């Protein structure tokens, strides 16, 4: 039996399902992992669609491509692929990738602690993995610098009215809103639909009303929303969050698009953005652990270890600690006569603005283009 493409993958979760592709991808052009991610987005985005959409994927899934590091100080590189973008950085995916690299033997594990550096599109991240009995029991990494852009600003949100938000960079630009503004909302799994609806509306309003820019990544805007809750007196954590990852473009005129997927982990870049926002308000000093809980109770521990600069902005350097678990080893293939070489999305679980696979009559040209991109990089 022959296949035109065969991908070797390790399935993991940290609450959030995170797939790691360890083999099957051809060489990707670029002198840095950032340039490689840009090339994939511009010239071979079909691989992202193939792996994240049905029948191989589903809305909450994200995926990582292991690539050889371009920087001499890094042991490996990886590119994060999500349903609508290629993020500069992802905390949960960093934890998953580090776990896979060590538990599969791609990198040599040293007990009790293995230290190495990974190259991400956003830059180098230093990793310290706690290891015992051939397992990775905890991963701590030093994230790229985070910074606040807007603090306690009011935006007008259709259906919700005036909402007070922060906007901060933690590896992606987050709009963050405290749920105390929404009397009936709770950050618990049974409120999932209400969370995604509320977060989607806030995200689109912030995109329209709050311009942002990163000096190193032109054109990157606010792409993700976080609903946050301050800890009560009896909590074991310092706060709780539900991060909504959009599955497509949000249209105020079309309520069916007011949705997305809730990040099932505690979200490392979201924790970094939240800590940067709190630090900018004087509410989180350096060298203070910040325990942040996701919607399933998964907790990451963050800490701001120093101040720095990003362009003309004051920034902070976060560390994030958490754990991931391997759930399976898989091989995904693409046969030459598969009618959906870039997967498909159906409106029962996907928003209607997700780019469709096209009609069956378009299959041949789409297939030939995808294979050309993968076998003959520009």
C-alpha positions in Angstrom: 0.0 0.0 0.0 1.4 3.4 -1.0 0.7 6.9 0.2 1.7 10.3 -1.2 2.3 11.7 2.3 2.9 10.0 5.6 3.2 11.9 8.9 4.6 10.4 12.1 2.9 12.1 15.1 2.7 12.0 18.9 -0.6 12.9 20.4 -0.4 14.8 23.7 -2.6 16.8 26.0 -2.2 19.3 28.9 -5.9 19.4 29.0 -5.7 20.9 25.5 -5.1 18.3 22.8 -1.7 19.1 21.1 -0.4 17.0 18.2 3.4 16.9 17.6 4.6 16.0 14.1 8.0 14.3 14.4 8.5 13.0 10.9 7.2 13.2 7.3 7.6 16.9 6.6 10.1 17.9 3.8 12.6 20.6 4.3 11.0 24.0 4.8 12.9 27.1 3.5 14.0 29.8 5.9 17.1 30.9 7.8 15.1 31.1 11.1 12.1 29.2 12.4 10.1 32.4 12.1 10.9 32.6 8.4 10.0 28.9 8.1 6.6 29.6 9.7 6.0 32.5 7.3 6.9 30.3 4.3 4.4 27.6 5.4 1.7 30.2 5.9 2.3 31.8 2.5 3.1 28.8 0.3 2.1 25.5 2.0 -0.8 26.2 4.3 -2.5 23.1 3.1 -0.5 21.0 5.6 -2.1 23.0 8.5 -5.6 22.4 7.1 -4.8 18.7 6.4 -3.8 18.1 10.0 -6.3 20.3 11.9 -9.5 19.8 10.0 -11.6 16.8 9.7 -11.1 13.8 9.3 -7.7 14.1 11.0 -8.5 17.0 13.3 -11.3 18.9 15.1 -11.8 22.5 16.4 -9.9 22.4 19.7 -6.9 20.7 18.3 -3.6 22.4 17.7 -0.5 21.0 16.0 3.3 21.4 16.1 5.9 20.7 13.5 9.3 19.7 14.8 12.1 21.2 12.6 15.8 21.3 12.9 16.9 24.4 14.8 18.4 27.2 12.8 20.0 29.0 15.8 23.3 27.4 17.0 22.2 27.5 20.7 18.9 25.6 20.1 18.5 21.8 20.3 15.4 21.8 18.1 12.8 24.1 16.6 9.1 23.9 16.3 6.3 25.7 14.5 2.8 26.0 16.1 -0.2 25.7 13.8 -3.7 26.6 15.1 -7.1 26.8 13.4 -6.7 30.4 12.1 -3.0 31.3 12.5 0.7 30.4 13.1 1.4 31.9 16.6 4.8 33.3 17.4 4.7 31.3 20.6 2.5 28.9 22.6 3.1 27.8 26.2 1.1 24.6 26.3 2.6 23.5 23.0 6.1 24.3 24.3 5.4 22.0 27.3 4.1 19.3 24.9 7.0 19.5 22.5 9.6 19.4 25.2 7.8 16.3 26.7 7.7 14.5 23.3 11.4 15.3 22.5 12.5 13.8 25.7 10.1 10.9 26.2 10.6 9.6 22.6 14.4 10.0 22.8 14.8 12.6 20.1 16.7 14.6 22.7 18.6 12.8 25.5 16.9 12.8 28.8 19.0 13.5 31.9 17.5 12.8 35.3 16.5 14.5 37.5 16.7 17.7 35.3 17.2 18.1 31.6 18.0 21.6 30.3 18.0 22.7 26.6 16.8 25.5 24.4 14.1 25.5 21.7 13.8 27.8 18.8 10.2 29.1 18.2 9.0 31.6 15.6 9.0 34.1 18.5 12.7 33.4 19.4 14.6 31.2 21.8 13.0 29.7 24.9 15.1 28.0 27.6 13.6 24.8 28.9 14.1 23.0 32.2 12.4 19.6 32.4 12.0 17.6 35.6 12.4 13.9 34.7 11.9 10.7 36.7 11.7 7.1 35.5 11.9 8.0 31.8 8.9 10.5 32.2 8.8 14.2 32.1 6.9 15.3 35.2 7.1 19.0 34.8 8.4 21.5 32.3 9.5 25.1 33.1 10.4 27.4 30.2 11.4 31.1 30.0 9.0 32.7 27.6 9.7 35.5 25.2 9.1 39.0 26.7 5.5 40.0 27.5 4.1 43.5 27.7 0.9 45.4 28.3 -0.7 47.5 25.5 -4.0 48.7 27.0 -5.1 48.7 30.7 -8.7 49.0 31.8 -10.0 50.5 28.6 -13.7 50.5 27.7 -14.9 49.1 24.4 -18.4 48.9 22.9 -19.5 45.3 22.3 -22.7 44.4 20.5 -25.1 42.4 22.6 -22.9 43.1 25.7 -22.7 46.9 25.9 -19.6 48.5 27.4 -16.9 46.1 28.5 -13.6 47.0 30.3 -10.6 45.1 28.9 -6.9 44.8 29.0 -4.8 44.0 25.9 -1.4 42.4 26.4 1.2 40.4 24.5 2.4 37.0 25.9 3.4 35.5 22.6 0.1 36.4 21.0 -2.0 39.6 21.5 -4.8 38.8 24.0 -7.8 40.9 24.9 -8.6 40.1 28.5 -11.9 40.8 30.3 -12.9 40.0 33.9 -16.0 37.9 34.2 -17.3 40.0 37.1 -18.8 42.2 34.3 -21.2 39.3 33.3 -23.4 38.4 36.2 -24.6 35.0 34.9 -21.3 33.7 33.5 -19.1 31.1 35.2 -15.7 29.8 34.0 -16.8 26.1 34.1 -17.2 23.5 31.3 -21.0 23.6 31.5 -20.9 27.3 30.5 -18.8 26.6 27.5 -21.2 27.9 24.9 -21.8 31.1 26.8 -18.1 31.6 27.3 -17.3 31.2 23.6 -20.1 33.5 22.6 -19.1 36.3 25.0 -15.4 36.0 24.2 -16.0 36.0 20.5 -17.9 39.2 20.6 -15.3 40.8 22.8 -12.5 39.6 20.5 -14.1 41.1 17.4 -14.9 44.4 19.1 -11.3 44.7 20.4 -10.0 43.9 16.9 -12.1 46.8 15.5 -11.4 49.3 18.2 -7.9 48.7 19.7 -5.1 48.8 17.2 -1.9 47.0 18.3 1.6 46.4 16.8 4.6 44.4 17.7 7.9 45.9 16.5 9.3 42.5 15.5 6.2 41.0 13.9 4.4 43.4 11.5 0.8 42.8 10.8 0.1 40.6 13.9 -3.1 41.8 15.6 -5.3 40.7 18.5 -6.2 37.1 17.7 -7.3 35.6 21.0 -9.6 36.4 23.9 -9.3 35.5 27.5 -12.0 35.7 30.2 -10.4 35.9 33.6 -11.6 35.5 37.2 -9.9 36.8 40.4 -9.3 34.2 43.1 -11.6 33.9 46.0 -10.3 33.5 49.6 -10.7 29.7 49.6 -8.9 29.2 46.2 -5.7 27.2 45.8 -4.8 29.4 42.8 -4.5 33.1 42.1 -7.0 33.1 39.3 -8.9 31.2 36.7 -9.2 31.7 32.9 -11.0 30.5 29.9 -9.2 31.4 26.6 -11.3 31.3 23.5 -9.5 30.3 20.3 -11.4 31.5 17.2 -12.1 28.9 14.5 -12.8 31.5 11.9 -13.7 35.1 11.2 -16.3 36.6 13.6 -19.1 38.6 12.0 -21.4 40.7 14.1 -24.1 40.3 11.6 -24.0 36.5 11.7 -24.6 35.0 15.2 -23.5 31.6 14.0 -19.9 32.9 13.9 -20.0 34.0 17.6 -18.1 30.9 18.7 -14.7 29.2 18.9 -13.0 26.6 21.0 -12.0 27.0 24.6 -8.4 26.2 25.4 -8.5 23.2 27.6 -5.2 23.9 29.3 -4.2 26.9 31.5 -2.6 28.6 28.5 1.0 29.6 28.8 1.0 32.7 26.6 -2.4 33.7 28.1 -0.9 33.4 31.6 2.1 35.5 30.4 -0.2 38.1 29.0 -2.3 38.2 32.2 0.8 38.6 34.3 2.1 41.4 32.1 -1.3 43.2 32.4 -1.2 42.8 36.2 2.4 44.0 36.4 1.6 47.1 34.4 -1.1 47.9 37.0 1.3 47.4 39.9 -0.6 44.3 41.0 2.0 41.6 40.4 5.7 42.2 41.4 8.7 40.4 40.0 9.6 37.0 41.5 6.1 36.2 42.7 4.6 32.9 41.7 1.2 33.3 39.9 -0.9 30.1 39.8 -3.4 30.3 37.0 -6.1 27.6 36.5 -7.8 26.7 33.2 -11.3 25.6 32.7 -10.6 21.9 33.5 -8.6 22.7 36.6 -5.2 22.3 34.9 -2.9 24.8 36.6 0.2 26.5 35.2 2.5 28.4 37.5 3.9 31.6 36.1 6.5 34.1 37.4 7.9 37.3 36.1 11.7 37.1 36.5 12.9 40.4 35.1 12.0 43.6 33.3 13.2 44.3 29.8 12.3 46.4 26.7 10.4 45.5 23.5 10.8 48.4 21.2 9.8 51.5 23.2 7.7 49.5 25.7 8.5 48.2 29.1 8.2 44.4 29.1 8.6 41.5 31.5 10.2 38.1 31.1 7.8 35.3 32.3 8.5 31.7 33.2 5.8 29.1 32.9 5.6 25.7 34.5 3.2 22.8 33.7 2.9 19.2 32.5 1.8 17.4 29.4 0.8 13.8 28.9 1.4 11.6 25.8 -1.9 9.9 24.7 -0.9 8.1 21.6 1.4 7.5 18.6 -0.1 7.9 15.2 0.6 7.9 11.5 -1.5 10.1 9.2 -1.5 9.5 5.5 -2.7 11.2 2.4 -3.8 8.9 -0.5 -3.7 10.2 -4.1 -7.4 9.9 -4.6 -8.5 11.4 -1.2 -11.3 13.8 -2.2 -10.4 16.3 0.6 -6.6 16.8 0.5 -6.9 19.8 2.8 -9.6 18.3 5.1 -13.1 19.7 5.5 -15.2 21.7 7.9 -18.9 21.2 8.3 -21.2 23.8 9.9 -22.5 21.6 12.7 -19.3 22.1 14.7 -17.4 24.6 12.7 -18.3 28.3 12.1 -19.5 29.0 8.6 -16.7 31.5 7.9 -14.0 28.7 8.0 -12.7 28.4 4.5 -14.2 25.3 3.0 -12.4 22.5 1.2 -14.0 23.5 -2.1 -16.1 21.3 -4.3 -15.2 17.8 -5.4 -14.6 19.1 -8.9 -11.7 21.3 -7.5 -10.1 18.3 -5.8 -7.5 17.5 -8.5 -6.1 21.0 -8.8 -6.0 21.4 -5.0 -4.3 18.1 -4.6 -1.6 18.8 -7.2 -0.9 22.2 -5.7 -0.5 20.7 -2.2 1.8 18.0 -3.4 3.8 20.5 -5.4 4.3 22.7 -2.3 5.4 19.9 -0.2 7.8 18.2 -2.6 9.2 21.3 -4.3 9.6 24.2 -1.8 10.0 27.6 -3.5 
